[in-house]
Amino acid sequence: MITRGPFLESPMELSLDAQESKGVRECLYTMREITGSWAAVDNLLFLGKGDAEKIWNGTYDATCEMAYRISKRTNYTVDDVIIGDRNGRCTHCRRPQPDPHKTPKPGAPPEAKA
């Protein structure tokens, strides 16, 4: 819950490496920019798994739209924004997803770039 200002260190944040923490921070700041307040971001972060499934089924159009906007402004898929990346696999189709934090090396074969 973001009630103490912009991201004072929390136990959750300590478990992330520097790059992951930067990505989460970027995503949260984008959410605040879109919603206009930290209270609105708090409300979005308290969605449960059932709510996330409803978002994917189109029940929560506004939240789905917000996740889409966040995915366009950051290097995350809509799936990563709403439910989270589960060990590099899409939570719905279980297909491997590219790591948004790894940049392909120039001249690398196509399978290394994915």
C-alpha positions in Angstrom: 0.0 0.0 0.0 1.5 3.3 -1.0 0.5 5.6 1.9 3.9 7.0 2.9 4.9 8.8 -0.3 6.7 7.7 -3.4 8.2 4.3 -2.6 9.9 4.3 0.7 11.8 1.1 1.0 9.6 -1.8 1.8 10.2 -5.5 2.4 8.8 -6.4 -1.0 11.2 -4.0 -2.7 14.2 -5.5 -0.8 13.5 -8.9 -2.5 13.9 -7.4 -6.0 17.2 -6.9 -7.7 18.0 -3.4 -8.9 16.7 -3.8 -12.4 13.4 -5.4 -11.2 13.0 -2.7 -8.6 13.5 0.0 -11.3 10.9 -1.7 -13.5 8.3 -1.9 -10.7 9.0 1.7 -9.8 8.5 2.8 -13.4 5.3 0.9 -13.6 3.9 2.4 -10.4 4.9 6.0 -11.4 3.2 5.4 -14.8 0.0 4.2 -12.9 0.1 7.4 -10.8 0.5 9.6 -13.8 -2.5 8.0 -15.5 -4.8 7.8 -12.4 -3.7 11.1 -10.9 -3.3 9.9 -7.3 -1.5 7.4 -5.2 -4.9 6.4 -3.6 -6.1 5.2 -7.0 -2.9 3.2 -7.5 -3.5 1.7 -4.1 -7.0 0.6 -5.2 -5.6 -1.0 -8.3 -2.9 -2.9 -6.4 -5.5 -4.6 -4.2 -7.2 -6.5 -7.0 -7.3 -10.2 -6.2 -6.8 -13.1 -8.6 -10.5 -13.4 -9.4 -10.6 -9.7 -10.2 -7.6 -10.1 -12.5 -9.4 -12.9 -14.3 -12.5 -10.6 -14.7 -10.2 -7.9 -16.2 -9.0 -10.4 -18.8 -12.6 -11.3 -19.6 -13.3 -7.6 -20.2 -15.4 -7.0 -17.1 -13.2 -4.1 -15.8 -12.8 -2.0 -19.0 -11.2 0.9 -17.2 -8.6 -1.2 -15.5 -7.8 -3.1 -18.6 -7.4 0.2 -20.5 -5.0 1.3 -17.8 -3.0 -1.9 -18.0 -2.8 -1.4 -21.8 -1.6 2.2 -21.4 1.1 1.1 -18.8 2.2 -1.7 -21.2 2.6 0.9 -24.0 4.6 3.3 -21.8 6.8 0.6 -20.2 8.6 -2.5 -21.5 6.0 -4.8 -20.1 3.2 -6.8 -21.6 -0.4 -6.3 -20.4 -0.2 -9.8 -18.8 2.9 -8.6 -16.8 1.1 -5.5 -15.7 -2.1 -7.1 -14.5 -1.1 -10.5 -13.2 2.7 -10.6 -13.4 5.2 -12.6 -15.3 5.4 -16.1 -13.9 9.0 -17.3 -14.4 9.0 -16.0 -18.0 5.8 -17.8 -19.0 2.4 -16.2 -19.8 0.0 -17.0 -17.0 -2.8 -17.8 -19.5 -1.2 -19.7 -22.4 1.9 -20.9 -20.6 4.1 -20.0 -23.6 7.6 -18.7 -22.8 7.7 -14.9 -23.0 10.8 -12.8 -23.8 12.5 -11.2 -20.8 11.7 -7.4 -21.0 14.9 -6.6 -19.1 17.3 -8.4 -21.5 18.4 -6.6 -24.6 19.5 -8.7 -27.6 23.1 -8.4 -28.7 23.6 -7.1 -32.2 24.3 -9.9 -34.6 22.8 -12.5 -32.3 20.8 -15.4 -34.0 17.0 -14.8 -34.0 16.4 -17.4 -31.3 18.7 -15.5 -28.9 16.9 -12.2 -29.6 13.5 -13.6 -28.4 
